[in-house]
Amino acid sequence: MSPNSPRRPSANDKRRRSFDEVEEWNRLLDYEEDAILRGIERGIAARKKDLETQKREAMPLTERNLSPWGWKLHDHLKEFSPNLYRDLKQNGTLYEHCQKIADNAKRELSDHLQTGLPYNQAFELVKDQLYPPPERRSPRKAPTTAPRRRIRLRGDGQP
């Protein structure tokens, strides 16, 4: 209770309270209780989300528990960035890398949506994380060949 709020009416009050004053007091109490409960619920929900995140982070990422967005990035890397894919797979960090980027993209998308941006525009802003540009392949050098020598056959007629 804040110090400026009216004190609770009691039966011992000499002055008789009007019905409106009592109702106003009850509404204030209800509002304060609701605010407290909502705060507790938000705190519980945030704590639950934190525990789920910790549990997921503690679990080793394998191909079985990669999210759908993680799979999209995985497949994209495999097709368009084979060198990065190979390096990550050899280091054993491929699935962690894919999931981390997918989680960041999802979080950014959610932030954009909360600001009121339509889904298609918000996705345009984060799609480069899920679909990075393909690796530039070094141009293949043409094989160097010696000029062909003409083989002369007998009876060719040329000296």
Beta strands, then each sheet from edge to edge (+ up, - down):
end
